[in-house]
């Protein structure tokens, strides 16, 4: 049974991209694996198919839309939980290499098993705290994109990302609301750390019209294209 085929038009109209039949099958299987995993541990409260599509699949991909045309990127997903946004990104972009990091061993075990079940050759899961992993050489300054979704204040998220980034890399903070005081905190942090906010992208989700934000940060002297 297909959970998401009725949403096919939405992929195209909002992301200007549609999954192949194989990718659609992987998204379906990911959904089933998360539902199954939920019976063992608390992975997500979002379990209705349309909600899952919008809040986990669509939202994961929307954050990296600016980089969609680029191939062979190295991506790290910090605090991945049940694998978001990293797993949808790995499914949608087979040429990207995605590393999914979480401090909770049980979550990482779930993500590792899911990578195997989905036969994703471009994703690996790593257990540990971002602030420890980002100091060691296989990970430090190795990534084009560091993505982080809802694991604390923006400046904290940025501080996790920064050591992972190549000198022209970008951190992408996935946020729901974006408050003026968060913006101020982040500006202060960026000033101290030699970062710049290159874009704040405010958008609506396609089904529930919820407001979301993606905030893009780079080490100073690099810029982002809006293509």
Backbone as CSV, one residue per row, in Angstrom:
resi,resn,N_x,N_y,N_z,CA_x,CA_y,CA_z,C_x,C_y,C_z
1,UNK,0.846,-1.199,0.000,0.000,0.000,0.000,0.885,1.254,0.000
2,UNK,0.511,2.205,-0.824,1.306,3.431,-0.888,0.712,4.485,0.050
3,UNK,1.547,5.016,0.922,1.082,6.026,1.877,1.184,7.438,1.312
4,UNK,2.091,7.624,0.338,2.422,8.990,-0.081,2.136,9.292,-1.550
5,UNK,1.646,8.304,-2.304,1.514,8.535,-3.753,0.520,9.657,-4.060
6,UNK,-0.484,9.853,-3.186,-1.455,10.929,-3.431,-0.835,12.321,-3.255
7,UNK,0.383,12.358,-2.720,1.050,13.648,-2.494,2.073,13.957,-3.593
8,UNK,2.055,13.145,-4.635,3.100,13.237,-5.659,3.218,14.646,-6.241
9,UNK,2.068,15.268,-6.510,2.082,16.630,-7.080,2.798,17.621,-6.163
10,UNK,2.677,17.386,-4.855,3.276,18.328,-3.888,4.801,18.328,-3.955
11,UNK,5.403,17.156,-4.166,6.865,17.132,-4.309,7.268,18.118,-5.402
12,UNK,6.631,17.931,-6.569,7.016,18.687,-7.755,6.728,20.185,-7.587
13,UNK,5.547,20.502,-7.084,5.158,21.920,-7.041,5.908,22.692,-5.955
14,UNK,6.352,22.029,-4.893,6.997,22.763,-3.794,8.513,22.588,-3.755
15,UNK,9.019,21.476,-4.285,10.468,21.246,-4.274,11.059,21.260,-5.688
16,UNK,10.158,21.293,-6.672,10.593,21.213,-8.067,11.380,19.923,-8.321
17,UNK,10.936,18.870,-7.661,11.625,17.569,-7.734,10.603,16.487,-7.397
18,UNK,10.742,15.343,-8.016,9.885,14.208,-7.652,10.759,12.983,-7.448
19,UNK,10.419,12.165,-6.457,11.196,10.937,-6.258,10.953,9.951,-7.394
20,UNK,11.971,9.174,-7.706,11.807,8.063,-8.643,10.956,6.988,-7.969
21,UNK,10.445,6.014,-8.722,9.684,4.926,-8.076,10.488,4.230,-6.973
22,UNK,11.793,4.034,-7.193,12.626,3.388,-6.166,12.730,4.259,-4.911
23,UNK,12.901,5.550,-5.120,12.998,6.466,-3.970,11.676,6.526,-3.223
24,UNK,10.576,6.546,-3.960,9.263,6.566,-3.319,9.095,5.321,-2.448
25,UNK,9.556,4.208,-2.975,9.485,2.948,-2.221,10.334,3.036,-0.951
26,UNK,11.500,3.670,-1.057,12.354,3.831,0.132,11.693,4.739,1.170
27,UNK,11.046,5.810,0.717,10.325,6.687,1.655,9.203,5.924,2.354
28,UNK,8.477,5.107,1.588,7.388,4.292,2.159,7.955,3.339,3.223
29,UNK,9.068,2.706,2.864,9.665,1.731,3.775,10.198,2.418,5.036
30,UNK,10.784,3.611,4.846,11.262,4.381,5.998,10.106,4.649,6.958
31,UNK,8.972,5.046,6.419,7.788,5.304,7.240,7.398,4.047,8.023
32,UNK,7.367,2.923,7.336,6.978,1.675,8.012,7.979,1.287,9.098
33,UNK,9.254,1.478,8.811,10.291,1.144,9.801,10.203,2.042,11.029
34,UNK,9.887,3.311,10.809,9.744,4.236,11.949,8.529,3.836,12.791
35,UNK,7.420,3.492,12.143,6.239,3.048,12.896,6.566,1.809,13.722
36,UNK,7.273,0.877,13.089,7.678,-0.356,13.771,8.618,-0.041,14.937
37,UNK,9.604,0.829,14.671,10.570,1.222,15.705,9.908,1.925,16.882
38,UNK,8.817,2.632,16.601,8.080,3.340,17.654,7.562,2.392,18.724
39,UNK,7.321,1.140,18.346,6.816,0.187,19.347,7.929,-0.237,20.317
40,UNK,9.187,-0.060,19.906,10.328,-0.403,20.779,10.813,0.805,21.592
41,UNK,10.781,1.973,20.972,11.278,3.183,21.648,10.539,4.390,21.069
42,UNK,10.600,5.484,21.815,9.871,6.677,21.388,10.664,7.418,20.308
43,UNK,10.359,7.142,19.042,11.094,7.770,17.938,10.434,9.066,17.489
44,UNK,9.107,9.051,17.371,8.398,10.248,16.910,6.936,10.172,17.329
45,UNK,6.356,11.343,17.568,4.906,11.385,17.820,4.146,11.563,16.510
46,UNK,4.888,11.804,15.428,4.269,12.104,14.139,4.106,10.802,13.354
47,UNK,2.899,10.260,13.358,2.726,8.930,12.771,1.674,8.855,11.661
48,UNK,0.780,9.848,11.554,-0.195,9.828,10.451,0.562,10.062,9.146
49,UNK,0.199,9.358,8.051,0.993,9.449,6.818,1.202,10.877,6.311
50,UNK,0.142,11.689,6.252,0.304,13.048,5.724,1.218,13.883,6.616
51,UNK,1.072,13.728,7.930,1.933,14.465,8.882,3.392,14.044,8.722
52,UNK,3.581,12.733,8.604,4.933,12.200,8.460,5.573,12.739,7.186
53,UNK,4.794,12.728,6.105,5.312,13.235,4.832,5.722,14.704,4.971
54,UNK,4.839,15.508,5.562,5.101,16.946,5.628,6.198,17.291,6.631
55,UNK,6.107,16.722,7.833,6.988,17.162,8.920,8.321,16.432,8.953
56,UNK,8.374,15.242,8.351,9.635,14.498,8.346,10.270,14.410,6.957
57,UNK,9.507,14.072,5.952,10.109,13.912,4.618,10.271,15.269,3.931
58,UNK,9.171,15.954,3.719,9.220,17.230,3.001,10.111,18.229,3.736
59,UNK,9.908,18.362,5.025,10.666,19.342,5.814,12.173,19.060,5.749
60,UNK,12.540,17.770,5.795,13.961,17.402,5.733,14.596,17.883,4.432
61,UNK,13.860,17.724,3.331,14.412,18.077,2.021,14.355,19.576,1.767
62,UNK,13.344,20.237,2.295,13.182,21.679,2.057,14.396,22.474,2.560
63,UNK,14.975,22.017,3.642,16.116,22.735,4.219,17.357,22.743,3.341
64,UNK,17.507,21.726,2.481,18.712,21.654,1.635,18.424,22.057,0.187
65,UNK,17.269,22.634,-0.039,16.835,22.952,-1.404,17.825,23.848,-2.154
66,UNK,18.468,24.770,-1.435,19.436,25.668,-2.079,20.619,24.932,-2.698
67,UNK,20.844,23.688,-2.239,22.025,22.932,-2.672,21.660,21.783,-3.602
68,UNK,20.384,21.748,-3.989,19.825,20.593,-4.689,20.590,20.219,-5.946
69,UNK,21.080,21.251,-6.673,21.740,20.983,-7.957,23.173,20.499,-7.779
70,UNK,23.699,20.569,-6.575,25.101,20.191,-6.377,25.226,18.697,-6.116
71,UNK,26.305,18.119,-6.611,26.532,16.681,-6.434,27.690,16.456,-5.470
72,UNK,27.760,15.243,-4.940,28.920,14.780,-4.157,29.214,15.630,-2.930
73,UNK,28.175,16.095,-2.251,28.399,16.862,-1.021,28.583,15.914,0.162
74,UNK,29.378,16.360,1.127,29.524,15.667,2.410,28.608,16.377,3.406
75,UNK,27.691,15.615,4.003,26.672,16.199,4.880,26.724,15.512,6.236
76,UNK,26.604,16.282,7.308,26.468,15.682,8.633,25.180,16.173,9.282
77,UNK,24.420,15.229,9.826,23.153,15.519,10.501,23.396,15.339,11.997
78,UNK,23.310,16.440,12.726,23.679,16.456,14.149,22.417,16.327,15.008
79,UNK,22.414,15.321,15.907,21.231,15.082,16.740,20.100,14.518,15.897
80,UNK,20.416,13.498,15.126,19.492,12.998,14.097,18.241,12.325,14.654
81,UNK,18.300,11.843,15.912,17.112,11.166,16.473,16.768,9.931,15.668
82,UNK,15.562,9.906,15.102,15.122,8.752,14.310,15.632,8.814,12.871
83,UNK,16.504,9.798,12.568,17.100,9.850,11.236,16.667,11.030,10.388
84,UNK,16.200,12.107,11.048,15.726,13.276,10.291,16.528,14.516,10.694
85,UNK,16.960,15.265,9.704,16.664,15.180,8.267,17.561,14.257,7.438
86,UNK,18.523,13.577,8.076,19.558,12.878,7.310,19.088,11.772,6.383
87,UNK,18.175,10.902,6.857,17.773,9.765,6.010,17.011,10.201,4.757
88,UNK,16.013,11.100,4.861,15.375,11.567,3.624,16.355,12.224,2.657
89,UNK,17.336,12.961,3.198,18.342,13.587,2.342,19.158,12.514,1.617
90,UNK,19.558,11.470,2.354,20.355,10.391,1.742,19.564,9.657,0.654
91,UNK,18.259,9.473,0.887,17.414,8.819,-0.124,17.302,9.704,-1.373
92,UNK,17.055,10.990,-1.148,16.795,11.898,-2.281,18.059,12.226,-3.068
93,UNK,19.223,12.219,-2.400,20.471,12.651,-3.047,21.524,11.540,-2.962
94,UNK,21.444,10.546,-3.846,22.354,9.395,-3.744,23.833,9.749,-3.876
95,UNK,24.160,10.889,-4.527,25.585,11.233,-4.675,26.146,11.904,-3.424
96,UNK,25.280,12.303,-2.495,25.756,12.928,-1.252,26.109,11.838,-0.243
97,UNK,27.133,12.092,0.548,27.489,11.196,1.646,26.950,11.801,2.935
98,UNK,26.118,11.057,3.649,25.448,11.609,4.835,25.877,10.843,6.090
99,UNK,26.386,11.577,7.065,26.748,11.011,8.371,25.703,11.466,9.380
100,UNK,25.103,10.513,10.091,24.033,10.832,11.046,24.542,10.585,12.459
101,UNK,24.534,11.631,13.275,25.128,11.571,14.615,24.047,11.762,15.671
102,UNK,24.089,10.936,16.700,23.212,11.152,17.851,23.901,10.621,19.097
103,UNK,23.608,11.239,20.242,24.259,10.804,21.485,23.549,9.595,22.091
104,UNK,22.328,9.301,21.627,21.583,8.183,22.220,21.829,6.896,21.417
105,UNK,22.452,5.935,22.075,22.860,4.688,21.425,21.675,3.949,20.788
106,UNK,20.531,3.954,21.471,19.368,3.221,20.932,18.857,3.851,19.633
107,UNK,18.892,5.168,19.576,18.461,5.850,18.346,19.428,5.520,17.202
108,UNK,20.714,5.536,17.522,21.726,5.244,16.492,21.576,3.801,16.008
109,UNK,21.284,2.883,16.925,21.072,1.483,16.525,19.897,1.381,15.557
110,UNK,18.833,2.138,15.836,17.678,2.148,14.924,18.081,2.701,13.551
111,UNK,18.804,3.823,13.558,19.210,4.449,12.285,20.128,3.515,11.498
112,UNK,21.059,2.859,12.199,21.976,1.915,11.527,21.206,0.790,10.850
113,UNK,20.250,0.242,11.575,19.448,-0.862,11.024,18.619,-0.379,9.831
114,UNK,18.099,0.836,9.947,17.279,1.407,8.871,18.119,1.638,7.611
115,UNK,19.345,2.113,7.791,20.260,2.301,6.650,20.466,0.963,5.933
116,UNK,20.658,-0.105,6.720,20.817,-1.453,6.134,19.547,-1.878,5.400
117,UNK,18.403,-1.709,6.074,17.135,-2.167,5.489,16.797,-1.413,4.200
118,UNK,17.182,-0.136,4.144,16.902,0.673,2.948,18.008,0.534,1.896
119,UNK,19.070,-0.219,2.271,20.222,-0.421,1.376,20.820,0.912,0.905
120,UNK,20.959,1.813,1.859,21.558,3.123,1.550,23.076,3.005,1.661
121,UNK,23.759,3.114,0.546,25.221,2.980,0.561,25.900,4.313,0.865
122,UNK,25.114,5.396,0.924,25.703,6.737,1.099,25.408,7.322,2.471
123,UNK,25.066,6.468,3.452,24.756,6.976,4.799,25.438,6.106,5.846
124,UNK,25.955,6.764,6.883,26.471,6.028,8.043,25.986,6.711,9.317
125,UNK,25.823,5.909,10.375,25.374,6.443,11.667,26.517,6.341,12.667
126,UNK,26.585,7.323,13.539,27.683,7.420,14.497,27.107,7.805,15.855
127,UNK,27.447,7.023,16.896,26.967,7.363,18.240,27.985,8.250,18.932
128,UNK,27.496,9.297,19.563,28.389,10.163,20.336,27.840,11.569,20.397
129,UNK,28.450,12.365,21.260,28.026,13.753,21.389,28.728,14.582,20.311
130,UNK,27.956,15.441,19.684,28.511,16.267,18.598,29.757,17.009,19.067
131,UNK,29.720,17.506,20.305,30.840,18.336,20.782,32.110,17.511,21.021
132,UNK,31.977,16.172,21.088,33.166,15.305,21.146,33.605,14.902,19.739
133,UNK,32.637,14.489,18.929,32.952,14.003,17.576,33.566,15.116,16.723
134,UNK,33.102,16.345,16.924,33.581,17.425,16.048,35.032,17.836,16.325
135,UNK,35.655,17.188,17.318,37.066,17.506,17.613,38.023,16.510,16.960
136,UNK,37.478,15.395,16.436,38.395,14.351,15.957,38.528,14.365,14.436
137,UNK,39.724,13.964,13.990,40.098,14.307,12.616,39.247,13.703,11.491
138,UNK,38.661,12.494,11.610,37.843,12.069,10.454,36.623,12.965,10.227
139,UNK,36.275,13.771,11.231,35.043,14.571,11.152,35.300,16.073,11.110
140,UNK,36.369,16.497,11.738,36.625,17.933,11.888,36.901,18.582,10.527
141,UNK,36.185,19.680,10.250,36.371,20.449,9.000,36.228,19.590,7.743
142,UNK,35.327,18.611,7.773,35.222,17.685,6.642,33.930,17.851,5.830
143,UNK,33.003,18.716,6.272,31.658,18.686,5.694,31.293,19.967,4.946
144,UNK,30.595,19.757,3.832,30.044,20.883,3.066,28.816,21.458,3.765
145,UNK,27.997,20.559,4.322,26.767,20.980,5.006,26.683,20.294,6.365
146,UNK,26.348,21.066,7.393,26.017,20.494,8.703,24.576,20.897,8.984
147,UNK,23.704,19.909,9.134,22.282,20.211,9.342,21.899,19.838,10.764
148,UNK,21.063,20.680,11.364,20.654,20.410,12.745,19.212,20.878,12.915
149,UNK,18.401,19.971,13.441,16.982,20.266,13.541,16.551,20.213,15.002
150,UNK,16.144,21.366,15.516,15.454,21.427,16.818,16.158,20.689,17.942
151,UNK,17.420,21.016,18.202,18.049,20.407,19.383,18.576,21.455,20.355
152,UNK,17.964,22.639,20.378,18.408,23.643,21.337,18.410,25.027,20.716
153,UNK,18.979,25.971,21.452,18.978,27.363,20.993,19.829,27.476,19.721
154,UNK,19.542,28.472,18.872,20.279,28.595,17.611,21.790,28.714,17.793
155,UNK,22.214,29.463,18.828,23.665,29.616,19.009,24.309,28.290,19.434
156,UNK,23.578,27.494,20.244,24.086,26.171,20.627,24.195,25.277,19.392
157,UNK,23.148,25.276,18.568,23.161,24.472,17.332,24.337,24.886,16.445
158,UNK,24.522,26.196,16.311,25.617,26.700,15.474,26.973,26.263,16.031
159,UNK,27.097,26.252,17.360,28.383,25.881,17.970,28.701,24.403,17.728
160,UNK,27.661,23.548,17.640,27.880,22.142,17.309,28.370,22.003,15.866
161,UNK,27.779,22.807,14.990,28.051,22.681,13.550,29.436,23.162,13.162
162,UNK,29.821,24.283,13.736,30.979,25.035,13.241,32.234,24.177,13.040
163,UNK,32.653,23.355,14.030,33.907,22.610,13.839,33.831,21.556,12.719
164,UNK,32.627,21.141,12.345,32.495,20.136,11.287,32.700,20.716,9.884
165,UNK,32.561,22.033,9.750,32.461,22.621,8.412,33.812,22.838,7.738
166,UNK,33.849,22.502,6.438,34.958,22.949,5.594,34.943,24.476,5.586
167,UNK,36.027,25.078,5.095,36.065,26.544,5.230,35.013,27.246,4.382
168,UNK,34.514,26.594,3.346,33.407,27.185,2.586,32.099,26.432,2.823
169,UNK,32.018,25.726,3.970,30.818,24.942,4.282,29.693,25.804,4.845
170,UNK,28.526,25.196,4.988,27.347,25.913,5.489,26.650,25.083,6.560
171,UNK,26.270,25.755,7.650,25.412,25.127,8.661,23.969,25.505,8.346
172,UNK,23.072,24.540,8.435,21.652,24.806,8.181,20.874,24.465,9.445
173,UNK,20.284,25.488,10.055,19.462,25.284,11.247,18.010,25.174,10.802
174,UNK,17.392,24.044,11.103,15.967,23.838,10.812,15.188,24.315,12.035
175,UNK,14.319,25.284,11.856,13.590,25.855,12.987,12.101,25.937,12.672
176,UNK,11.298,25.900,13.719,9.879,26.176,13.543,9.728,27.683,13.529
177,UNK,9.430,28.243,14.690,9.372,29.707,14.783,10.784,30.269,14.788
178,UNK,10.895,31.532,14.522,12.198,32.202,14.553,11.972,33.556,15.195
179,UNK,12.358,33.656,16.458,12.026,34.841,17.245,13.123,35.895,17.130
180,UNK,12.752,37.172,17.264,13.761,38.238,17.194,14.913,38.010,18.178
181,UNK,14.571,37.522,19.391,15.665,37.333,20.373,16.604,36.197,19.958
182,UNK,16.066,35.195,19.234,16.928,34.109,18.728,17.880,34.673,17.681
183,UNK,17.346,35.529,16.850,18.151,36.192,15.824,19.279,36.987,16.469
184,UNK,18.940,37.705,17.527,19.944,38.519,18.228,21.039,37.650,18.853
185,UNK,20.596,36.577,19.546,21.563,35.637,20.159,22.522,35.107,19.096
186,UNK,21.946,34.722,17.980,22.746,34.118,16.924,23.718,35.135,16.335
187,UNK,23.260,36.365,16.161,24.136,37.420,15.634,25.353,37.627,16.539
188,UNK,25.104,37.614,17.845,26.204,37.799,18.806,27.190,36.634,18.684
189,UNK,26.653,35.419,18.628,27.499,34.226,18.503,28.329,34.294,17.215
190,UNK,27.669,34.667,16.114,28.349,34.729,14.818,29.484,35.749,14.841
191,UNK,29.201,36.875,15.480,30.205,37.936,15.604,31.442,37.402,16.322
192,UNK,31.199,36.655,17.403,32.308,36.111,18.205,33.083,35.027,17.453
193,UNK,32.375,34.248,16.649,32.969,33.045,16.048,33.408,33.216,14.591
194,UNK,33.259,34.419,14.057,33.655,34.623,12.664,32.725,33.946,11.674
195,UNK,31.444,33.894,12.032,30.422,33.317,11.151,29.551,34.436,10.596
196,UNK,28.821,34.134,9.553,27.812,35.090,9.097,26.519,34.346,8.778
197,UNK,25.398,35.013,9.049,24.097,34.487,8.632,23.933,34.876,7.169
198,UNK,23.959,33.893,6.288,23.894,34.224,4.867,22.461,34.253,4.342
199,UNK,21.572,33.572,5.049,20.169,33.634,4.625,19.261,33.166,5.761
200,UNK,18.108,33.828,5.897,17.028,33.338,6.763,15.837,33.111,5.849
201,UNK,15.468,31.875,5.717,14.431,31.507,4.753,13.150,31.164,5.520
202,UNK,12.102,31.945,5.286,10.818,31.702,5.965,9.854,31.138,4.933
203,UNK,9.195,30.043,5.267,8.304,29.416,4.282,7.155,28.701,4.977
204,UNK,6.184,28.311,4.176,5.031,27.565,4.703,5.115,26.112,4.255
205,UNK,4.672,25.229,5.133,4.596,23.816,4.746,3.379,23.622,3.827
206,UNK,3.439,22.614,2.925,2.416,22.539,1.870,1.038,22.060,2.308
207,UNK,0.952,21.304,3.395,-0.352,20.733,3.757,-1.039,21.531,4.858
208,UNK,-0.301,21.825,5.931,-0.928,22.502,7.085,-0.634,24.003,7.096
209,UNK,0.142,24.461,6.127,0.488,25.892,6.029,1.159,26.400,7.309
210,UNK,1.926,25.538,7.953,2.675,25.968,9.143,3.890,26.784,8.691
211,UNK,4.286,27.715,9.535,5.474,28.524,9.232,6.719,27.788,9.718
212,UNK,7.710,27.699,8.845,8.998,27.108,9.202,10.109,28.057,8.757
213,UNK,11.293,27.841,9.295,12.452,28.651,8.922,13.662,27.744,8.710
214,UNK,14.456,28.092,7.729,15.802,27.525,7.618,16.767,28.692,7.700
215,UNK,17.759,28.543,8.555,18.740,29.611,8.733,20.102,29.060,8.303
216,UNK,20.776,29.781,7.417,22.024,29.318,6.806,23.183,30.160,7.321
217,UNK,24.210,29.483,7.805,25.386,30.156,8.367,26.636,29.650,7.674
218,UNK,27.549,30.550,7.403,28.841,30.140,6.832,29.948,30.892,7.518
219,UNK,31.158,30.299,7.529,32.311,31.088,7.963,32.403,32.334,7.091
220,UNK,32.830,33.445,7.659,32.863,34.710,6.912,33.639,34.577,5.621
221,UNK,33.212,35.380,4.632,33.866,35.451,3.320,33.374,34.419,2.319
222,UNK,32.354,33.599,2.690,31.721,32.754,1.669,30.293,33.226,1.487
223,UNK,29.725,32.918,0.364,28.341,33.347,0.127,27.526,32.204,-0.425
224,UNK,26.235,32.368,-0.410,25.294,31.315,-0.831,24.604,31.791,-2.106
225,UNK,24.340,30.889,-2.988,23.552,31.306,-4.164,22.107,30.984,-3.898
226,UNK,21.233,31.819,-4.383,19.795,31.597,-4.166,19.153,30.852,-5.329
227,UNK,19.989,30.247,-6.165,19.400,29.632,-7.356,18.539,28.458,-6.961
